[in-house]
């Protein structure tokens, strides 16, 4: 993602960030008050030193020296306490804002259409949700308040210097314009490098996520060396982005030290000049020397903190871009009643992108309780129909209705809760079998799950696993076979008690024994409810009430198994080809 890195600061993004602190405004204001107090008290210690050296020591006032020394120590402790509370409160506000942002972003994305995830790498989103939001926290914990403290401290110190000796103050500030110009250049250079670093971090996250997930493919096709070379290149670019930022630091900070030394040299020169006339005291000279150190330190810290602030704004810009992404389906429906199961497709057109039509002018009526099978070659549009029915995607033209109501009239949650979906590629979370079936819906009891498992035929193999229903299946269900995962997905769909059941290639990847179990369960599961079967193996759908043949997104045939065989068209050719293949095998 590109950002407007040519600008030194994005005030619009910053304003949105500041708005996030409003729920914690009292903590924020108290922290700001502590920052102001610390800055206002900055001249106190140097002034105490001057009083000791110029007033107490020359008078031989031993008690006065002890008193001011104790006050000096007490003031250091007091400053430390103020700094502690300021740091704690600032970080508490920052982490609270981070908590809110991360929760809100995750909630926001949960409602996105699947098309967003089709085109957005997982690693990129993980970077937004974790790394970028952590960077936003530093705006409040380090950047914003510390910059305010440094600016105020500079104003107070410079003002006090002019109050003490305006000529000396002017002399020691001669190098400051050079420093201001150098700081401006430094800020812009570092912002560009920070933006490059974040882009490279996102690339690394995307690469690692994809290749760890697909490690079996990497090893099967012996791609280890080639993928390592690609990773090394990405890693090298990440390093180079960091080095560009380090180069800016390596030039800027020595320059700050050089200019600070120049100010000290000018102070000594002018101080010696004034001392001959009795106008400069040792204490005042020491106080000015301390002030120079205190003046340059905030400037250096301010450059550092400003870069932290810039980085936080860059991170926020990325996060807000996701917030500003409108990928939610339009949920204007208000009907959340029970679905009976009459489905109608009228002149439906659909494309994932532009006008590359996946479905063309689909017209079909499915009556309640019917089992309808969709068949056709890969890419014919079978799974797309199921995606439209669940409103994972929105069709481009035409109309889909259930029980005489358009899909848009239903509340999305109510619609999806009554459509059971079993996919070919079953996703199981790294959790127990019980939780993977229940999916954290507390109204589904353990007894219902066990009863459903016995009905489907999964109880027997689940009971043999260590811990039974408490067995943790591993990431994506890696500890189970393909057939076992598929059977669990049947139980998951069954316990939802759906009015409409969609089986998307549900038996295409399972072994013969699992397929028999699934077929037995399917015949029971489909009874009394509208069922859509997206079939790969035609032998599994011969008993369907209606078989619909799709080709290049269009319905070319429909009828029962026997009717389509008599018709002698595309279905018969598919059936005979598959029959010959399976007989040969």
KOLTORSE-105316 format. One record per residue (C-alpha): residue number from 1; x, y, z; residue in one letter. Coordinates in nm, 2 decimals. Example, Ala and Ser with C-alpha at 12.3 -4.5 7.8 and 13.67 -1.06 7.14 Angstrom:
! residues 2
  resi      xx      yy      zz  resn
     1    1.23   -0.45    0.78     A
     2    1.37   -0.11    0.71     S
! end
This chain:
! residues 585
  resi      xx      yy      zz  resn
     1    0.00    0.00    0.00     X
     2    0.13    0.34   -0.08     X
     3    0.11    0.63    0.15     X
     4    0.16    1.00    0.10     X
     5    0.51    0.98    0.22     X
     6    0.60    1.31    0.06     X
     7    0.42    1.49    0.35     X
     8    0.60    1.52    0.68     X
     9    0.28    1.46    0.87     X
    10   -0.08    1.36    0.80     X
    11   -0.30    1.58    1.02     X
    12   -0.63    1.42    0.90     X
    13   -0.51    1.08    1.02     X
    14   -0.38    1.22    1.34     X
    15   -0.72    1.39    1.41     X
    16   -0.89    1.05    1.37     X
    17   -0.64    0.90    1.61     X
    18   -0.70    1.17    1.86     X
    19   -1.07    1.09    1.85     X
    20   -0.99    0.74    1.97     X
    21   -0.87    0.88    2.30     X
    22   -1.20    1.04    2.39     X
    23   -1.32    0.74    2.61     X
    24   -1.01    0.79    2.81     X
    25   -1.00    1.16    2.81     X
    26   -0.96    1.20    3.19     X
    27   -0.65    0.97    3.20     X
    28   -0.53    1.15    2.89     X
    29   -0.57    1.50    3.05     X
    30   -0.40    1.39    3.37     X
    31   -0.11    1.26    3.17     X
    32   -0.10    1.58    2.97     X
    33   -0.10    1.78    3.30     X
    34    0.19    1.57    3.43     X
    35    0.38    1.63    3.11     X
    36    0.33    2.01    3.14     X
    37    0.43    2.01    3.51     X
    38    0.75    1.81    3.43     X
    39    0.84    2.06    3.15     X
    40    0.76    2.37    3.37     X
    41    0.99    2.23    3.65     X
    42    1.28    2.17    3.42     X
    43    1.48    2.49    3.51     X
    44    1.46    2.42    3.89     X
    45    1.76    2.19    3.92     X
    46    2.00    2.40    3.72     X
    47    1.89    2.71    3.92     X
    48    1.95    2.53    4.25     X
    49    2.30    2.45    4.14     X
    50    2.36    2.81    4.05     X
    51    2.24    2.92    4.39     X
    52    2.47    2.68    4.57     X
    53    2.77    2.78    4.37     X
    54    2.72    3.15    4.33     X
    55    2.54    3.23    4.66     X
    56    2.60    2.97    4.93     X
    57    2.96    2.86    4.86     X
    58    3.11    3.22    4.84     X
    59    2.94    3.31    5.17     X
    60    3.07    2.99    5.33     X
    61    2.72    2.91    5.43     X
    62    2.76    2.53    5.50     X
    63    2.40    2.49    5.63     X
    64    2.27    2.66    5.31     X
    65    2.48    2.43    5.09     X
    66    2.33    2.12    5.28     X
    67    1.98    2.26    5.26     X
    68    1.99    2.33    4.89     X
    69    2.16    2.00    4.82     X
    70    1.89    1.81    5.01     X
    71    1.63    2.01    4.82     X
    72    1.81    1.92    4.50     X
    73    1.80    1.54    4.58     X
    74    1.43    1.57    4.69     X
    75    1.34    1.74    4.37     X
    76    1.51    1.46    4.17     X
    77    1.30    1.21    4.35     X
    78    0.99    1.42    4.29     X
    79    1.06    1.44    3.92     X
    80    1.11    1.06    3.91     X
    81    0.77    1.00    4.07     X
    82    0.60    1.24    3.82     X
    83    0.78    1.07    3.54     X
    84    0.67    0.73    3.66     X
    85    0.30    0.82    3.68     X
    86    0.32    1.00    3.35     X
    87    0.47    0.69    3.18     X
    88    0.22    0.45    3.34     X
    89   -0.08    0.66    3.25     X
    90    0.04    0.72    2.90     X
    91    0.09    0.35    2.83     X
    92   -0.24    0.26    2.99     X
    93   -0.42    0.50    2.76     X
    94   -0.22    0.37    2.46     X
    95   -0.29    0.00    2.54     X
    96   -0.66    0.07    2.60     X
    97   -0.68    0.25    2.26     X
    98   -0.50   -0.05    2.10     X
    99   -0.74   -0.29    2.26     X
   100   -1.04   -0.10    2.13     X
   101   -0.89   -0.06    1.78     X
   102   -0.80   -0.43    1.74     X
   103   -1.14   -0.55    1.87     X
   104   -1.32   -0.30    1.64     X
   105   -1.11   -0.38    1.34     X
   106   -1.17   -0.76    1.38     X
   107   -1.54   -0.71    1.43     X
   108   -1.55   -0.48    1.13     X
   109   -1.38   -0.74    0.90     X
   110   -1.58   -1.03    1.03     X
   111   -1.88   -0.90    0.83     X
   112   -1.69   -0.85    0.50     X
   113   -1.80   -1.03    0.19     X
   114   -1.58   -1.33    0.10     X
   115   -1.47   -1.15   -0.21     X
   116   -1.25   -0.93    0.02     X
   117   -1.07   -1.23    0.15     X
   118   -1.04   -1.37   -0.20     X
   119   -0.81   -1.08   -0.30     X
   120   -0.65   -0.99    0.03     X
   121   -0.35   -1.21    0.15     X
   122   -0.40   -1.34    0.51     X
   123   -0.05   -1.22    0.60     X
   124   -0.13   -0.86    0.50     X
   125   -0.44   -0.86    0.72     X
   126   -0.24   -1.01    1.01     X
   127    0.01   -0.73    0.98     X
   128   -0.27   -0.47    1.00     X
   129   -0.44   -0.64    1.30     X
   130   -0.12   -0.69    1.50     X
   131    0.19   -0.50    1.39     X
   132    0.03   -0.19    1.26     X
   133   -0.21   -0.15    1.56     X
   134    0.09   -0.20    1.80     X
   135    0.26    0.08    1.61     X
   136   -0.05    0.30    1.66     X
   137   -0.01    0.26    2.04     X
   138    0.32    0.43    2.04     X
   139    0.15    0.75    1.92     X
   140    0.00    0.78    2.26     X
   141    0.26    0.61    2.48     X
   142    0.57    0.78    2.32     X
   143    0.51    1.01    2.03     X
   144    0.23    1.26    2.11     X
   145    0.29    1.34    2.48     X
   146    0.66    1.32    2.47     X
   147    0.67    1.56    2.18     X
   148    0.45    1.80    2.37     X
   149    0.67    1.77    2.67     X
   150    0.99    1.83    2.46     X
   151    0.84    2.14    2.29     X
   152    0.72    2.29    2.62     X
   153    1.05    2.21    2.79     X
   154    1.24    2.39    2.51     X
   155    1.01    2.69    2.54     X
   156    1.06    2.70    2.92     X
   157    1.44    2.65    2.90     X
   158    1.50    2.91    2.63     X
   159    1.27    3.15    2.81     X
   160    1.46    3.11    3.13     X
   161    1.79    3.14    2.95     X
   162    1.68    3.48    2.81     X
   163    1.56    3.58    3.15     X
   164    1.90    3.51    3.30     X
   165    2.12    3.66    3.03     X
   166    1.96    3.74    2.69     X
   167    2.30    3.80    2.52     X
   168    2.44    3.46    2.63     X
   169    2.11    3.30    2.52     X
   170    2.14    3.45    2.17     X
   171    2.50    3.34    2.14     X
   172    2.44    2.97    2.24     X
   173    2.14    2.95    2.00     X
   174    2.34    3.04    1.69     X
   175    2.36    2.68    1.57     X
   176    1.98    2.62    1.63     X
   177    1.86    2.72    1.28     X
   178    2.10    2.47    1.12     X
   179    1.96    2.20    1.36     X
   180    1.60    2.29    1.27     X
   181    1.67    2.26    0.90     X
   182    1.85    1.93    0.95     X
   183    1.57    1.79    1.17     X
   184    1.32    1.87    0.89     X
   185    1.52    1.68    0.63     X
   186    1.57    1.39    0.88     X
   187    1.20    1.36    0.95     X
   188    1.11    1.33    0.59     X
   189    1.39    1.08    0.51     X
   190    1.30    0.86    0.81     X
   191    0.92    0.86    0.72     X
   192    1.00    0.73    0.38     X
   193    1.22    0.46    0.52     X
   194    0.96    0.37    0.79     X
   195    0.70    0.33    0.52     X
   196    0.93    0.11    0.32     X
   197    1.00   -0.10    0.63     X
   198    0.62   -0.16    0.69     X
   199    0.57   -0.26    0.33     X
   200    0.85   -0.51    0.36     X
   201    0.72   -0.64    0.69     X
   202    0.38   -0.70    0.52     X
   203    0.55   -0.88    0.23     X
   204    0.74   -1.11    0.47     X
   205    0.43   -1.19    0.67     X
   206    0.24   -1.27    0.35     X
   207    0.52   -1.49    0.22     X
   208    0.57   -1.68    0.55     X
   209    0.19   -1.74    0.60     X
   210    0.14   -1.87    0.25     X
   211    0.45   -2.10    0.25     X
   212    0.41   -2.24    0.60     X
   213    0.04   -2.32    0.51     X
   214    0.15   -2.47    0.18     X
   215    0.47   -2.64    0.31     X
   216    0.35   -2.98    0.19     X
   217    0.34   -2.85   -0.17     X
   218    0.68   -2.69   -0.13     X
   219    0.83   -3.02   -0.02     X
   220    0.63   -3.25   -0.26     X
   221    0.75   -3.05   -0.56     X
   222    1.10   -3.01   -0.41     X
   223    1.08   -2.63   -0.41     X
   224    1.28   -2.57   -0.09     X
   225    1.58   -2.41   -0.26     X
   226    1.38   -2.19   -0.49     X
   227    1.15   -2.07   -0.21     X
   228    1.45   -2.01    0.01     X
   229    1.60   -1.79   -0.26     X
   230    1.27   -1.59   -0.29     X
   231    1.26   -1.54    0.09     X
   232    1.62   -1.44    0.10     X
   233    1.54   -1.17   -0.16     X
   234    1.24   -1.04    0.04     X
   235    1.44   -1.05    0.36     X
   236    1.73   -0.86    0.19     X
   237    1.49   -0.58    0.08     X
   238    1.35   -0.56    0.43     X
   239    1.71   -0.52    0.56     X
   240    1.79   -0.25    0.30     X
   241    1.48   -0.06    0.41     X
   242    1.60   -0.06    0.77     X
   243    1.95    0.04    0.66     X
   244    1.81    0.35    0.48     X
   245    1.65    0.46    0.81     X
   246    1.97    0.38    1.00     X
   247    2.17    0.59    0.76     X
   248    1.95    0.89    0.84     X
   249    2.00    0.83    1.21     X
   250    2.38    0.79    1.17     X
   251    2.40    1.13    1.00     X
   252    2.16    1.32    1.21     X
   253    2.26    1.23    1.57     X
   254    2.64    1.31    1.52     X
   255    2.53    1.64    1.37     X
   256    2.32    1.71    1.68     X
   257    2.63    1.64    1.90     X
   258    2.84    1.86    1.68     X
   259    2.60    2.15    1.70     X
   260    2.57    2.10    2.08     X
   261    2.94    2.12    2.11     X
   262    2.94    2.43    1.90     X
   263    2.69    2.59    2.14     X
   264    2.90    2.50    2.44     X
   265    3.21    2.64    2.27     X
   266    3.03    2.97    2.20     X
   267    2.91    2.98    2.56     X
   268    3.26    2.93    2.69     X
   269    3.40    3.20    2.45     X
   270    3.13    3.45    2.55     X
   271    3.15    3.35    2.92     X
   272    3.52    3.41    2.93     X
   273    3.47    3.75    2.76     X
   274    3.21    3.85    3.01     X
   275    3.40    3.72    3.31     X
   276    3.68    3.97    3.26     X
   277    3.43    4.24    3.32     X
   278    3.29    4.06    3.63     X
   279    2.95    4.00    3.45     X
   280    2.97    3.62    3.45     X
   281    2.97    3.40    3.75     X
   282    3.08    3.03    3.77     X
   283    2.73    2.93    3.88     X
   284    2.57    3.11    3.59     X
   285    2.82    2.95    3.35     X
   286    2.74    2.60    3.49     X
   287    2.37    2.67    3.47     X
   288    2.39    2.77    3.10     X
   289    2.61    2.46    3.03     X
   290    2.33    2.25    3.19     X
   291    2.07    2.43    2.99     X
   292    2.25    2.37    2.66     X
   293    2.25    2.00    2.74     X
   294    1.88    2.01    2.84     X
   295    1.80    2.21    2.52     X
   296    1.97    1.98    2.27     X
   297    1.84    1.66    2.44     X
   298    1.47    1.75    2.38     X
   299    1.56    1.85    2.02     X
   300    1.72    1.51    1.97     X
   301    1.44    1.32    2.15     X
   302    1.18    1.53    1.96     X
   303    1.32    1.41    1.63     X
   304    1.31    1.05    1.76     X
   305    0.96    1.09    1.90     X
   306    0.84    1.27    1.59     X
   307    0.96    0.97    1.38     X
   308    0.77    0.74    1.62     X
   309    0.47    0.96    1.58     X
   310    0.51    0.95    1.20     X
   311    0.54    0.58    1.20     X
   312    0.23    0.55    1.42     X
   313    0.04    0.77    1.17     X
   314    0.16    0.56    0.88     X
   315    0.04    0.25    1.07     X
   316   -0.29    0.42    1.15     X
   317   -0.33    0.52    0.78     X
   318   -0.31    0.15    0.69     X
   319   -0.55    0.05    0.97     X
   320   -0.80    0.32    0.88     X
   321   -0.79    0.21    0.52     X
   322   -0.94   -0.12    0.63     X
   323   -1.19    0.06    0.84     X
   324   -1.29    0.27    0.54     X
   325   -1.32   -0.03    0.32     X
   326   -1.69   -0.09    0.26     X
   327   -1.71   -0.47    0.19     X
   328   -2.01   -0.55    0.40     X
   329   -2.32   -0.69    0.23     X
   330   -2.61   -0.45    0.24     X
   331   -2.81   -0.58    0.54     X
   332   -3.14   -0.38    0.50     X
   333   -3.37   -0.68    0.55     X
   334   -3.58   -0.71    0.86     X
   335   -3.73   -1.06    0.82     X
   336   -3.60   -1.31    1.06     X
   337   -3.88   -1.57    1.06     X
   338   -3.86   -1.94    0.99     X
   339   -3.76   -2.05    0.64     X
   340   -3.98   -2.32    0.48     X
   341   -3.75   -2.39    0.18     X
   342   -3.90   -2.27   -0.15     X
   343   -3.62   -2.13   -0.36     X
   344   -3.65   -1.94   -0.69     X
   345   -3.37   -1.81   -0.92     X
   346   -3.50   -1.57   -1.19     X
   347   -3.27   -1.43   -1.46     X
   348   -2.97   -1.44   -1.22     X
   349   -2.63   -1.32   -1.35     X
   350   -2.31   -1.32   -1.14     X
   351   -1.95   -1.24   -1.19     X
   352   -1.67   -1.23   -0.93     X
   353   -1.50   -0.95   -1.13     X
   354   -1.62   -0.71   -1.40     X
   355   -1.82   -0.90   -1.66     X
   356   -1.65   -1.23   -1.65     X
   357   -1.98   -1.41   -1.60     X
   358   -1.97   -1.72   -1.38     X
   359   -2.35   -1.76   -1.39     X
   360   -2.56   -1.65   -1.69     X
   361   -2.94   -1.60   -1.68     X
   362   -3.01   -1.88   -1.43     X
   363   -3.39   -1.96   -1.40     X
   364   -3.48   -2.23   -1.16     X
   365   -3.75   -2.31   -0.90     X
   366   -3.68   -2.55   -0.61     X
   367   -3.98   -2.66   -0.41     X
   368   -3.97   -2.72   -0.03     X
   369   -3.84   -3.06    0.07     X
   370   -3.69   -3.13   -0.27     X
   371   -3.33   -3.26   -0.32     X
   372   -3.18   -3.09   -0.62     X
   373   -2.84   -3.18   -0.75     X
   374   -2.61   -2.95   -0.96     X
   375   -2.36   -3.12   -1.19     X
   376   -2.12   -3.00   -1.44     X
   377   -1.75   -2.96   -1.52     X
   378   -1.52   -2.76   -1.29     X
   379   -1.59   -2.39   -1.32     X
   380   -1.94   -2.44   -1.44     X
   381   -2.08   -2.23   -1.16     X
   382   -2.21   -2.49   -0.92     X
   383   -2.05   -2.36   -0.60     X
   384   -2.12   -2.00   -0.69     X
   385   -2.49   -2.08   -0.67     X
   386   -2.44   -2.19   -0.31     X
   387   -2.24   -1.88   -0.23     X
   388   -2.51   -1.65   -0.36     X
   389   -2.78   -1.83   -0.16     X
   390   -2.59   -1.76    0.16     X
   391   -2.51   -1.41    0.05     X
   392   -2.14   -1.47    0.07     X
   393   -2.15   -1.28   -0.26     X
   394   -2.42   -1.06   -0.42     X
   395   -2.55   -1.14   -0.76     X
   396   -2.52   -0.87   -1.03     X
   397   -2.86   -0.90   -1.19     X
   398   -3.18   -1.09   -1.16     X
   399   -3.35   -1.21   -0.84     X
   400   -3.31   -1.49   -0.59     X
   401   -3.60   -1.54   -0.34     X
   402   -3.68   -1.79   -0.06     X
   403   -4.04   -1.85    0.03     X
   404   -4.14   -1.57   -0.20     X
   405   -3.91   -1.31   -0.02     X
   406   -3.61   -1.17   -0.19     X
   407   -3.28   -1.25   -0.03     X
   408   -3.24   -0.88    0.06     X
   409   -3.55   -0.89    0.27     X
   410   -3.39   -1.14    0.51     X
   411   -3.16   -1.04    0.79     X
   412   -2.83   -1.19    0.69     X
   413   -2.77   -1.37    1.03     X
   414   -3.12   -1.51    1.02     X
   415   -3.07   -1.63    0.66     X
   416   -2.74   -1.80    0.73     X
   417   -2.85   -1.96    1.05     X
   418   -3.12   -2.16    0.86     X
   419   -2.89   -2.27    0.58     X
   420   -2.66   -2.57    0.66     X
   421   -2.35   -2.57    0.45     X
   422   -2.11   -2.87    0.41     X
   423   -1.80   -2.78    0.20     X
   424   -1.56   -3.01    0.02     X
   425   -1.26   -2.83    0.19     X
   426   -1.36   -2.87    0.55     X
   427   -1.21   -2.61    0.80     X
   428   -1.17   -2.72    1.16     X
   429   -1.02   -2.50    1.43     X
   430   -0.74   -2.61    1.65     X
   431   -0.98   -2.71    1.92     X
   432   -1.18   -3.00    2.05     X
   433   -1.42   -3.20    1.83     X
   434   -1.70   -3.09    2.06     X
   435   -1.63   -2.72    2.01     X
   436   -1.57   -2.76    1.64     X
   437   -1.92   -2.91    1.61     X
   438   -2.09   -2.66    1.85     X
   439   -1.90   -2.36    1.72     X
   440   -1.95   -2.19    2.06     X
   441   -2.33   -2.18    2.03     X
   442   -2.42   -2.25    2.39     X
   443   -2.77   -2.35    2.31     X
   444   -2.64   -2.67    2.15     X
   445   -2.59   -2.92    2.43     X
   446   -2.33   -3.20    2.45     X
   447   -2.61   -3.46    2.45     X
   448   -2.75   -3.31    2.12     X
   449   -2.40   -3.33    1.96     X
   450   -2.35   -3.69    2.07     X
   451   -2.69   -3.79    1.95     X
   452   -2.63   -3.62    1.61     X
   453   -2.29   -3.80    1.59     X
   454   -2.46   -4.13    1.64     X
   455   -2.71   -4.05    1.38     X
   456   -2.45   -3.94    1.12     X
   457   -2.22   -4.24    1.21     X
   458   -1.93   -4.05    1.35     X
   459   -1.96   -4.15    1.72     X
   460   -1.78   -4.48    1.66     X
   461   -1.45   -4.32    1.54     X
   462   -1.47   -4.02    1.78     X
   463   -1.51   -4.25    2.08     X
   464   -1.18   -4.43    1.98     X
   465   -0.98   -4.10    1.98     X
   466   -0.79   -4.01    2.30     X
   467   -1.03   -3.80    2.50     X
   468   -1.32   -3.87    2.27     X
   469   -1.52   -3.55    2.20     X
   470   -1.25   -3.35    2.38     X
   471   -0.98   -3.46    2.13     X
   472   -0.80   -3.15    1.99     X
   473   -0.80   -3.19    1.61     X
   474   -0.49   -2.97    1.54     X
   475   -0.46   -2.68    1.30     X
   476   -0.72   -2.72    1.02     X
   477   -0.80   -3.07    1.16     X
   478   -0.46   -3.21    1.06     X
   479   -0.49   -3.49    1.31     X
   480   -0.79   -3.64    1.14     X
   481   -0.83   -3.80    0.80     X
   482   -1.01   -3.62    0.51     X
   483   -1.31   -3.85    0.56     X
   484   -1.33   -3.79    0.94     X
   485   -1.32   -3.42    0.89     X
   486   -1.60   -3.44    0.63     X
   487   -1.81   -3.65    0.87     X
   488   -1.76   -3.40    1.15     X
   489   -1.87   -3.12    0.91     X
   490   -2.20   -3.32    0.86     X
   491   -2.26   -3.33    1.23     X
   492   -2.18   -2.96    1.25     X
   493   -2.45   -2.89    0.99     X
   494   -2.70   -3.13    1.13     X
   495   -2.70   -2.98    1.49     X
   496   -2.79   -2.64    1.34     X
   497   -3.13   -2.79    1.24     X
   498   -3.12   -2.60    0.90     X
   499   -3.43   -2.55    0.68     X
   500   -3.21   -2.57    0.37     X
   501   -2.91   -2.80    0.34     X
   502   -2.63   -2.74    0.09     X
   503   -2.37   -3.01    0.03     X
   504   -2.09   -2.87   -0.18     X
   505   -1.89   -3.17   -0.33     X
   506   -1.92   -3.32    0.02     X
   507   -1.81   -3.68   -0.09     X
   508   -1.56   -3.61   -0.36     X
   509   -1.25   -3.65   -0.14     X
   510   -1.35   -3.92    0.10     X
   511   -1.27   -4.29    0.11     X
   512   -1.52   -4.56    0.02     X
   513   -1.61   -4.64    0.38     X
   514   -1.66   -4.27    0.47     X
   515   -1.86   -4.22    0.16     X
   516   -2.10   -4.50    0.25     X
   517   -2.15   -4.35    0.60     X
   518   -2.21   -4.01    0.44     X
   519   -2.46   -4.15    0.19     X
   520   -2.65   -4.32    0.47     X
   521   -2.65   -4.00    0.67     X
   522   -2.74   -3.78    0.37     X
   523   -3.05   -3.98    0.29     X
   524   -3.17   -3.92    0.65     X
   525   -3.04   -3.56    0.67     X
   526   -3.22   -3.45    0.35     X
   527   -3.56   -3.58    0.45     X
   528   -3.81   -3.31    0.52     X
   529   -3.59   -3.02    0.42     X
   530   -3.48   -2.86    0.09     X
   531   -3.14   -2.99   -0.01     X
   532   -2.90   -2.87   -0.27     X
   533   -2.63   -3.12   -0.36     X
   534   -2.33   -3.00   -0.57     X
   535   -2.21   -3.33   -0.70     X
   536   -1.88   -3.45   -0.84     X
   537   -1.96   -3.82   -0.83     X
   538   -2.28   -3.87   -1.02     X
   539   -2.36   -4.21   -0.86     X
   540   -2.43   -4.03   -0.53     X
   541   -2.72   -3.82   -0.67     X
   542   -2.92   -4.07   -0.87     X
   543   -3.21   -4.05   -0.62     X
   544   -3.23   -3.67   -0.64     X
   545   -3.57   -3.52   -0.72     X
   546   -3.41   -3.29   -0.98     X
   547   -3.07   -3.29   -1.14     X
   548   -2.95   -2.96   -1.30     X
   549   -2.67   -2.97   -1.55     X
   550   -2.46   -2.65   -1.57     X
   551   -2.21   -2.56   -1.85     X
   552   -2.01   -2.24   -1.86     X
   553   -2.26   -2.08   -1.61     X
   554   -2.58   -2.18   -1.79     X
   555   -2.84   -2.44   -1.73     X
   556   -2.84   -2.67   -2.03     X
   557   -3.04   -2.97   -1.89     X
   558   -3.26   -3.05   -1.60     X
   559   -3.47   -3.35   -1.49     X
   560   -3.44   -3.67   -1.30     X
   561   -3.16   -3.92   -1.34     X
   562   -3.37   -4.15   -1.56     X
   563   -3.51   -3.86   -1.77     X
   564   -3.16   -3.72   -1.84     X
   565   -3.03   -4.06   -1.94     X
   566   -3.32   -4.10   -2.18     X
   567   -3.25   -3.75   -2.31     X
   568   -2.90   -3.86   -2.42     X
   569   -2.74   -3.52   -2.37     X
   570   -2.46   -3.38   -2.16     X
   571   -2.56   -3.56   -1.84     X
   572   -2.55   -3.90   -2.01     X
   573   -2.21   -3.84   -2.15     X
   574   -2.08   -3.73   -1.80     X
   575   -2.24   -4.03   -1.64     X
   576   -2.11   -4.28   -1.89     X
   577   -1.76   -4.13   -1.88     X
   578   -1.75   -4.15   -1.50     X
   579   -1.90   -4.50   -1.50     X
   580   -1.63   -4.62   -1.74     X
   581   -1.35   -4.45   -1.54     X
   582   -1.46   -4.59   -1.21     X
   583   -1.52   -4.94   -1.35     X
   584   -1.17   -4.93   -1.50     X
   585   -1.02   -4.82   -1.17     X
! end
